[in-house]
């Protein structure tokens, strides 16, 4: 039985600021370590390769608590094309906030079969590393992530997510909370919006859950995907639906996706998992994306969709829609993992997917994206909209898209800042996959197409810091492809003024060097400041101009 309970909440959000007044208990809000066990009565997505234990330590590395087991998840890469070049995923998540003498978390990693003989951290912002008795121990601070390559096995990386302490945890006994009990939903009887009534907060208990809305209010899920509709909190589309928070705790998995297009004042948070793939039996056949969902036009097949959609929003656009996604893990989304609207905050999320057109995070103007992990098979970060900030991103670059995509259609965003990005690995590097080395979209930074003529110059785009701290020189297929010249899979009529700073990547593939391409009668200006590729500074001598070369300006400063 799906049951209800709980208290009134109110959410207000400004750019870079969140104020949440909820009747809640904040687990470990004062600091400390919170671990998460396996999903109760559920056997999926568990690693049979690695085991992880954690405990608190002081500033000197001395232990303060006993080791606790923390569940390690596993997702197999099953993409039909290029799967032999893509890695599987193992990960564990815990939450921690320093308090008193407790300053860091000590992590012990062991193999369930065999022992650890060698390792590599990416990035290396860990402390007091020790390898003994076939086990690996190290210490990590709060709000830091790292990947570990164990015994040279690049196909089975282990990701450690040391999240900050959880906040905005609802009280399941509050009068405005709808509690979804473990075992109360099934594929045949999923949670729907009609079950919620006038409650403000949805609280999933630990366990397995199903969400769906078939033909609700006249909307039918596209391409067989299961969706939970959250209607606009302003009262449009669905009268009376005023949901303000969806909480998914660690140890919970929710099958389906959340569709809240144009909703205001909505938070999705927790440390649990949302599985965005079709859970109702649509076969993965034909193309890699699975039938109709191969096509990127199926935007609503994203795991969490809240965007306003610029071309469809007829009301005056606000400066913020007060949307937050925090802490949750998205797996197997068919399109975006997280697509949010104006003035959104996305932080501490993790995205794992191997479908060909699965993107990472897209936000509309005035948004901030902070400390997120993406291992997706299309574009990881969408740099499309004005006044957006992307900081502390961890990206495992897979086979299909760019790590940072400036545009595919008619994006014209200005004042976009990307700081401190970790490219943990590039599956495309030296893959020689389907001759895709001639396709610009596999680059780390790309601007591929613009389908409309426009005189506006995209400016104020600054990408500052790629593998510039605590990272090896990771090889990439290509760092930069401004493909507006019409060559190598790109075309367009755009103008660009962009600055790249503090970049330190390894070698590019020999047949896919970085380039700046420009269309006739257009200008493309790229400034390199302290940018190195395989130890060599990048400038006009080794980053060729293409197309309208007279319109290309490449400057450098070291």
Secondary structure, DSSP 8 states (H G I E B T S, - for coil): --------EEEEEETTEEEEEESB--TTTTSEEE-----TT--TTB-SSEEEEEEEE-TT--B-S--EEE--EEE----SSSGGGS-EEEEEEEEEE-BTTB-EEEEEEEESSS----EEEES---EEEEEETTEEEEEE-TTEEEEEEETT-TTEEEEEEEEE-----B-TTSTTEEEE-TTS--SSS-B-GGGTTT-SEEEE-SEEEEB--SSBTTB--GGG--EEE---TTSSSSTT----EEEE-TTEEEESEEE-TT--SEEEEES-EEE-S--S-----SSTT-GGGGSTT-GGGSSEE----TTT--S---S---EEEES-EEES-SSEEEE--TT-EEES-EEE--STT-EEEE--SS-EEEEEEEE-SS-SEE--SSSEEEEEEEEEE-SSS-SEE--SSS----SEEEEEEEEEEETTTTT--TTGGG-GGGSSEEE-B--S----EEEEEEEEEES-SS-----BS-SEEEETTS-TT-B---EEEEEEEEEEE--B-TTS--EEEE-TT--EEEEEEEEEETTEE-STTTSEEEESGGGEEEEEE-
